[in-house]
Amino acid sequence: MTITKETLKTRMLADISNDYDKSEGSFFFDAIAPVAIELEKSYSSQDTILEHAFVDTATGAYLDRKCAELGLSRKAATKATGKVQITGAIGATVQKGISVATELVTFVTTESAIIGESGTALVSVECEDNGSIGNVAANAIKYFPITIEGLIAVTNPETFTSGYDAETDKGLRDRYHDKVNTPSTSGNASHYEQWAKSVTGVGGAKIFPTWNGPGTVKVVICDSNKRAADSQLVASVAAYIETQRPVGATVTTESVAEKNIDITASIVILGNTTTIEQVNSSFQSEINAYFKETALNQTYISYARIGSILYDIYGVMDYSDLELNGEARNVILSDTELPVIGTVVLS
């Protein structure tokens, strides 16, 4: 706890004999005041240094350095990649390095191509920026920021999903505690979990030893957004584990399966405090946070918890007829399922 300059000033004045004038404006009072200010800064710095010394309170680069002592490094952000379909004049060249964009995000082609007889070419692109900002919906890419002769239109036939933000302090801290609290040796289940989680883009992993007989291991992963992992991420995890696994182990790596949770309920709003649209938006945000919290570590979605979340939304006075997937009960999840928001209807 930081010691204030007032406390320090009082202490120092108390150490001076009462034979001297210590009142405000006196020599001793004025001489001690700036010292107290500097000492307060020093004590505050000591508090910060102490926080950086422990994994539970260290942040940023200081947390990186603490985790490095255990051989862990923060997973870096990655750029989203994918394919765009470019329409143009037959024979026109699509140069490597040209820009295509959505309303907000710009991508760059990573290969050249020629517009074929169909009038189109499928070209690989990469987002200019790191992180999930590049995970755009299908058909979101529509523009050439700079007009290019011979090229008419562009779109992305499929959603991009391979852009991941840098690992958060919480994510890195959780991996540190996993490594400390669940020691991994000789290819045990904890070892496989740590290998999977060390790959950029992985947000969780579940291990099934001897799932298909002796010597077999199944690794089920989700991405860092707590959604199903795409094929590229699954392949990356599988490839990395192949370099680490014990000799003779047969490893199967798969994505989790997403289970839609449809929610319906009737609500009573308190006066004019909010609107049903605002309640719906806030409710879905809180439900999404709950689903991320339960991903790969819970076997059901709690009916009571959903009701509690709804009741706690600002402006909701009461609710009734709450159903999850058409029933007023918990929703059971299999070992390889995680929940995602389906249809939410509040009336």
C-alpha positions as a Python dict, from the first residue, in 0.01 Angstrom:
ca = {
    (1, 'M'): (0, 0, 0),
    (2, 'T'): (140, 342, -98),
    (3, 'I'): (247, 567, 188),
    (4, 'T'): (128, 924, 124),
    (5, 'K'): (342, 1234, 148),
    (6, 'E'): (124, 1357, 434),
    (7, 'T'): (201, 1045, 637),
    (8, 'L'): (571, 1078, 561),
    (9, 'K'): (570, 1445, 652),
    (10, 'T'): (400, 1372, 984),
    (11, 'R'): (656, 1102, 1063),
    (12, 'M'): (954, 1322, 985),
    (13, 'L'): (819, 1618, 1182),
    (14, 'A'): (759, 1386, 1478),
    (15, 'D'): (1130, 1302, 1478),
    (16, 'I'): (1223, 1667, 1523),
    (17, 'S'): (1243, 1804, 1876),
    (18, 'N'): (950, 2015, 1990),
    (19, 'D'): (1205, 2276, 2089),
    (20, 'Y'): (1192, 2390, 1727),
    (21, 'D'): (911, 2553, 1533),
    (22, 'K'): (750, 2287, 1310),
    (23, 'S'): (438, 2476, 1209),
    (24, 'E'): (338, 2525, 846),
    (25, 'G'): (569, 2780, 685),
    (26, 'S'): (855, 2715, 927),
    (27, 'F'): (1203, 2618, 807),
    (28, 'F'): (1167, 2254, 909),
    (29, 'F'): (817, 2221, 761),
    (30, 'D'): (923, 2366, 425),
    (31, 'A'): (1246, 2165, 416),
    (32, 'I'): (1068, 1836, 478),
    (33, 'A'): (779, 1890, 230),
    (34, 'P'): (972, 1822, -95),
    (35, 'V'): (1148, 1525, 65),
    (36, 'A'): (809, 1373, 153),
    (37, 'I'): (692, 1417, -206),
    (38, 'E'): (994, 1232, -345),
    (39, 'L'): (968, 956, -86),
    (40, 'E'): (602, 906, -177),
    (41, 'K'): (709, 851, -539),
    (42, 'S'): (975, 606, -424),
    (43, 'Y'): (729, 402, -216),
    (44, 'S'): (486, 398, -507),
    (45, 'S'): (760, 266, -736),
    (46, 'Q'): (840, -6, -485),
    (47, 'D'): (476, -118, -494),
    (48, 'T'): (493, -140, -872),
    (49, 'I'): (822, -331, -862),
    (50, 'L'): (672, -578, -616),
    (51, 'E'): (370, -634, -842),
    (52, 'H'): (598, -705, -1138),
    (53, 'A'): (785, -967, -935),
    (54, 'F'): (491, -1211, -926),
    (55, 'V'): (305, -1378, -1212),
    (56, 'D'): (-37, -1308, -1059),
    (57, 'T'): (18, -931, -1069),
    (58, 'A'): (282, -876, -1339),
    (59, 'T'): (161, -736, -1671),
    (60, 'G'): (292, -679, -2021),
    (61, 'A'): (666, -717, -2074),
    (62, 'Y'): (719, -796, -1705),
    (63, 'L'): (481, -1091, -1727),
    (64, 'D'): (662, -1204, -2042),
    (65, 'R'): (991, -1209, -1851),
    (66, 'K'): (843, -1402, -1558),
    (67, 'C'): (690, -1664, -1788),
    (68, 'A'): (1013, -1693, -1984),
    (69, 'E'): (1171, -1830, -1667),
    (70, 'L'): (947, -2133, -1717),
    (71, 'G'): (1008, -2154, -2090),
    (72, 'L'): (680, -1991, -2191),
    (73, 'S'): (648, -1708, -2441),
    (74, 'R'): (347, -1498, -2534),
    (75, 'K'): (172, -1610, -2851),
    (76, 'A'): (209, -1337, -3113),
    (77, 'A'): (-74, -1193, -3320),
    (78, 'T'): (-119, -1336, -3668),
    (79, 'K'): (-256, -1191, -3990),
    (80, 'A'): (-574, -1330, -4141),
    (81, 'T'): (-530, -1501, -4476),
    (82, 'G'): (-768, -1637, -4734),
    (83, 'K'): (-873, -1639, -5098),
    (84, 'V'): (-1042, -1367, -5300),
    (85, 'Q'): (-1208, -1404, -5636),
    (86, 'I'): (-1108, -1126, -5874),
    (87, 'T'): (-1315, -1057, -6184),
    (88, 'G'): (-1158, -886, -6483),
    (89, 'A'): (-1072, -889, -6850),
    (90, 'I'): (-951, -1225, -6980),
    (91, 'G'): (-571, -1227, -6978),
    (92, 'A'): (-539, -938, -6733),
    (93, 'T'): (-264, -977, -6473),
    (94, 'V'): (-329, -968, -6100),
    (95, 'Q'): (0, -850, -5955),
    (96, 'K'): (136, -969, -5622),
    (97, 'G'): (107, -689, -5365),
    (98, 'I'): (-208, -513, -5489),
    (99, 'S'): (-465, -404, -5230),
    (100, 'V'): (-825, -517, -5190),
    (101, 'A'): (-1048, -408, -4906),
    (102, 'T'): (-1368, -412, -4706),
    (103, 'E'): (-1514, -86, -4576),
    (104, 'L'): (-1254, -86, -4296),
    (105, 'V'): (-986, -349, -4355),
    (106, 'T'): (-725, -375, -4630),
    (107, 'F'): (-571, -697, -4763),
    (108, 'V'): (-276, -751, -4995),
    (109, 'T'): (-240, -1023, -5258),
    (110, 'T'): (45, -1264, -5180),
    (111, 'E'): (70, -1415, -5528),
    (112, 'S'): (19, -1311, -5887),
    (113, 'A'): (-240, -1460, -6122),
    (114, 'I'): (-388, -1427, -6470),
    (115, 'I'): (-759, -1380, -6530),
    (116, 'G'): (-867, -1700, -6705),
    (117, 'E'): (-1130, -1784, -6963),
    (118, 'S'): (-1397, -1773, -6693),
    (119, 'G'): (-1320, -1406, -6637),
    (120, 'T'): (-1207, -1468, -6281),
    (121, 'A'): (-903, -1572, -6080),
    (122, 'L'): (-875, -1704, -5725),
    (123, 'V'): (-590, -1528, -5543),
    (124, 'S'): (-441, -1560, -5193),
    (125, 'V'): (-444, -1248, -4976),
    (126, 'E'): (-317, -1146, -4634),
    (127, 'C'): (-449, -874, -4404),
    (128, 'E'): (-227, -567, -4366),
    (129, 'D'): (-288, -564, -3992),
    (130, 'N'): (-229, -828, -3729),
    (131, 'G'): (-512, -974, -3527),
    (132, 'S'): (-876, -1067, -3547),
    (133, 'I'): (-963, -747, -3735),
    (134, 'G'): (-886, -946, -4050),
    (135, 'N'): (-1150, -1211, -3977),
    (136, 'V'): (-1408, -1073, -4217),
    (137, 'A'): (-1735, -1230, -4324),
    (138, 'A'): (-1784, -1388, -4665),
    (139, 'N'): (-1832, -1131, -4944),
    (140, 'A'): (-1713, -845, -4720),
    (141, 'I'): (-1417, -767, -4948),
    (142, 'K'): (-1560, -554, -5230),
    (143, 'Y'): (-1316, -280, -5326),
    (144, 'F'): (-989, -197, -5496),
    (145, 'P'): (-859, 105, -5300),
    (146, 'I'): (-670, 201, -5616),
    (147, 'T'): (-826, 139, -5957),
    (148, 'I'): (-633, -127, -6150),
    (149, 'E'): (-664, -156, -6526),
    (150, 'G'): (-831, -477, -6637),
    (151, 'L'): (-968, -567, -6294),
    (152, 'I'): (-1339, -510, -6240),
    (153, 'A'): (-1455, -663, -5911),
    (154, 'V'): (-1335, -857, -5608),
    (155, 'T'): (-1494, -1059, -5331),
    (156, 'N'): (-1405, -1327, -5076),
    (157, 'P'): (-1624, -1637, -5122),
    (158, 'E'): (-1555, -1763, -4770),
    (159, 'T'): (-1522, -1615, -4422),
    (160, 'F'): (-1165, -1548, -4304),
    (161, 'T'): (-1086, -1695, -3963),
    (162, 'S'): (-707, -1721, -3930),
    (163, 'G'): (-635, -1379, -3776),
    (164, 'Y'): (-558, -1399, -3405),
    (165, 'D'): (-485, -1125, -3154),
    (166, 'A'): (-171, -1143, -2941),
    (167, 'E'): (-219, -1358, -2634),
    (168, 'T'): (-365, -1161, -2345),
    (169, 'D'): (-202, -1133, -2005),
    (170, 'K'): (-475, -1359, -1868),
    (171, 'G'): (-417, -1621, -2136),
    (172, 'L'): (-42, -1627, -2076),
    (173, 'R'): (-91, -1629, -1699),
    (174, 'D'): (-334, -1921, -1725),
    (175, 'R'): (-83, -2121, -1929),
    (176, 'Y'): (184, -2047, -1668),
    (177, 'H'): (-39, -2180, -1390),
    (178, 'D'): (-133, -2483, -1601),
    (179, 'K'): (233, -2568, -1643),
    (180, 'V'): (310, -2522, -1274),
    (181, 'N'): (1, -2695, -1137),
    (182, 'T'): (-21, -2984, -1385),
    (183, 'P'): (335, -3104, -1444),
    (184, 'S'): (390, -3256, -1786),
    (185, 'T'): (624, -3550, -1828),
    (186, 'S'): (686, -3824, -2082),
    (187, 'G'): (392, -3739, -2304),
    (188, 'N'): (119, -3751, -2040),
    (189, 'A'): (-218, -3580, -2100),
    (190, 'S'): (-93, -3251, -1952),
    (191, 'H'): (197, -3256, -2195),
    (192, 'Y'): (-34, -3283, -2496),
    (193, 'E'): (-256, -3007, -2360),
    (194, 'Q'): (41, -2775, -2314),
    (195, 'W'): (174, -2853, -2661),
    (196, 'A'): (-164, -2774, -2816),
    (197, 'K'): (-215, -2453, -2618),
    (198, 'S'): (130, -2325, -2711),
    (199, 'V'): (27, -2290, -3077),
    (200, 'T'): (-84, -1940, -3176),
    (201, 'G'): (-459, -1927, -3223),
    (202, 'V'): (-548, -2208, -2983),
    (203, 'G'): (-780, -2100, -2702),
    (204, 'G'): (-835, -2435, -2534),
    (205, 'A'): (-757, -2804, -2562),
    (206, 'K'): (-897, -3129, -2427),
    (207, 'I'): (-706, -3456, -2431),
    (208, 'F'): (-845, -3810, -2464),
    (209, 'P'): (-574, -4071, -2391),
    (210, 'T'): (-613, -4421, -2540),
    (211, 'W'): (-935, -4310, -2709),
    (212, 'N'): (-894, -4568, -2985),
    (213, 'G'): (-678, -4825, -2812),
    (214, 'P'): (-330, -4832, -2655),
    (215, 'G'): (-88, -4570, -2785),
    (216, 'T'): (-362, -4345, -2928),
    (217, 'V'): (-431, -3988, -2822),
    (218, 'K'): (-704, -3752, -2938),
    (219, 'V'): (-646, -3377, -2907),
    (220, 'V'): (-956, -3159, -2941),
    (221, 'I'): (-902, -2783, -2974),
    (222, 'C'): (-1094, -2458, -3003),
    (223, 'D'): (-956, -2129, -3131),
    (224, 'S'): (-871, -1825, -2920),
    (225, 'N'): (-1221, -1686, -2975),
    (226, 'K'): (-1361, -2004, -2815),
    (227, 'R'): (-1506, -2115, -3145),
    (228, 'A'): (-1442, -2417, -3364),
    (229, 'A'): (-1086, -2425, -3501),
    (230, 'D'): (-1047, -2401, -3878),
    (231, 'S'): (-860, -2666, -4076),
    (232, 'Q'): (-545, -2454, -4093),
    (233, 'L'): (-524, -2425, -3713),
    (234, 'V'): (-595, -2796, -3666),
    (235, 'A'): (-315, -2876, -3911),
    (236, 'S'): (-74, -2642, -3731),
    (237, 'V'): (-143, -2807, -3395),
    (238, 'A'): (-111, -3155, -3542),
    (239, 'A'): (220, -3066, -3707),
    (240, 'Y'): (364, -2918, -3388),
    (241, 'I'): (259, -3213, -3172),
    (242, 'E'): (423, -3449, -3423),
    (243, 'T'): (756, -3281, -3344),
    (244, 'Q'): (706, -3325, -2968),
    (245, 'R'): (517, -3651, -2908),
    (246, 'P'): (681, -3969, -2778),
    (247, 'V'): (785, -4227, -3035),
    (248, 'G'): (505, -4471, -3115),
    (249, 'A'): (211, -4248, -3018),
    (250, 'T'): (-68, -4212, -3273),
    (251, 'V'): (-220, -3867, -3238),
    (252, 'T'): (-550, -3746, -3383),
    (253, 'T'): (-612, -3371, -3375),
    (254, 'E'): (-964, -3235, -3425),
    (255, 'S'): (-1167, -2921, -3375),
    (256, 'V'): (-1444, -2902, -3121),
    (257, 'A'): (-1798, -2913, -3256),
    (258, 'E'): (-2011, -2604, -3205),
    (259, 'K'): (-2353, -2653, -3046),
    (260, 'N'): (-2604, -2377, -3108),
    (261, 'I'): (-2798, -2265, -2804),
    (262, 'D'): (-3129, -2103, -2900),
    (263, 'I'): (-3284, -1890, -2626),
    (264, 'T'): (-3640, -1761, -2597),
    (265, 'A'): (-3802, -1572, -2311),
    (266, 'S'): (-4067, -1317, -2226),
    (267, 'I'): (-3937, -1018, -2032),
    (268, 'V'): (-4083, -729, -1836),
    (269, 'I'): (-3893, -401, -1874),
    (270, 'L'): (-3890, -152, -1588),
    (271, 'G'): (-4063, 162, -1713),
    (272, 'N'): (-3872, 341, -1988),
    (273, 'T'): (-3527, 245, -1860),
    (274, 'T'): (-3429, 61, -2178),
    (275, 'T'): (-3560, -104, -2494),
    (276, 'I'): (-3600, -469, -2584),
    (277, 'E'): (-3331, -424, -2851),
    (278, 'Q'): (-3082, -292, -2594),
    (279, 'V'): (-3168, -576, -2356),
    (280, 'N'): (-3117, -829, -2635),
    (281, 'S'): (-2777, -684, -2723),
    (282, 'S'): (-2656, -674, -2362),
    (283, 'F'): (-2794, -1021, -2295),
    (284, 'Q'): (-2615, -1173, -2593),
    (285, 'S'): (-2290, -1007, -2489),
    (286, 'E'): (-2314, -1157, -2138),
    (287, 'I'): (-2418, -1497, -2272),
    (288, 'N'): (-2121, -1497, -2507),
    (289, 'A'): (-1889, -1427, -2212),
    (290, 'Y'): (-2048, -1714, -2018),
    (291, 'F'): (-2009, -1953, -2312),
    (292, 'K'): (-1641, -1861, -2347),
    (293, 'E'): (-1595, -1926, -1976),
    (294, 'T'): (-1741, -2277, -2009),
    (295, 'A'): (-1570, -2377, -2335),
    (296, 'L'): (-1422, -2727, -2303),
    (297, 'N'): (-1451, -2734, -1924),
    (298, 'Q'): (-1821, -2788, -1857),
    (299, 'T'): (-2060, -3064, -1958),
    (300, 'Y'): (-2378, -2858, -1967),
    (301, 'I'): (-2519, -2508, -2007),
    (302, 'S'): (-2698, -2406, -1691),
    (303, 'Y'): (-3061, -2305, -1730),
    (304, 'A'): (-3041, -2125, -1394),
    (305, 'R'): (-2730, -1934, -1498),
    (306, 'I'): (-2893, -1815, -1821),
    (307, 'G'): (-3194, -1697, -1620),
    (308, 'S'): (-2969, -1517, -1373),
    (309, 'I'): (-2783, -1341, -1654),
    (310, 'L'): (-3112, -1228, -1810),
    (311, 'Y'): (-3249, -1104, -1479),
    (312, 'D'): (-2931, -903, -1414),
    (313, 'I'): (-2950, -713, -1743),
    (314, 'Y'): (-3016, -343, -1683),
    (315, 'G'): (-3385, -259, -1710),
    (316, 'V'): (-3516, -617, -1681),
    (317, 'M'): (-3768, -634, -1397),
    (318, 'D'): (-3874, -996, -1453),
    (319, 'Y'): (-3884, -1275, -1708),
    (320, 'S'): (-4090, -1588, -1782),
    (321, 'D'): (-4115, -1878, -2028),
    (322, 'L'): (-3737, -1909, -2058),
    (323, 'E'): (-3636, -2197, -2285),
    (324, 'L'): (-3301, -2325, -2410),
    (325, 'N'): (-3328, -2512, -2739),
    (326, 'G'): (-3702, -2539, -2684),
    (327, 'E'): (-3689, -2677, -2329),
    (328, 'A'): (-3688, -2533, -1977),
    (329, 'R'): (-3384, -2730, -1867),
    (330, 'N'): (-3005, -2750, -1884),
    (331, 'V'): (-2850, -2820, -2223),
    (332, 'I'): (-2613, -3116, -2214),
    (333, 'L'): (-2279, -3085, -2397),
    (334, 'S'): (-2073, -3379, -2516),
    (335, 'D'): (-1701, -3401, -2438),
    (336, 'T'): (-1616, -3244, -2773),
    (337, 'E'): (-1884, -2973, -2793),
    (338, 'L'): (-1874, -2608, -2700),
    (339, 'P'): (-2171, -2372, -2689),
    (340, 'V'): (-2232, -2083, -2927),
    (341, 'I'): (-2522, -1841, -2943),
    (342, 'G'): (-2791, -1949, -3184),
    (343, 'T'): (-3119, -1758, -3214),
    (344, 'V'): (-3215, -1527, -2928),
    (345, 'V'): (-3578, -1415, -2916),
    (346, 'L'): (-3692, -1188, -2633),
    (347, 'S'): (-4048, -1061, -2632),
}
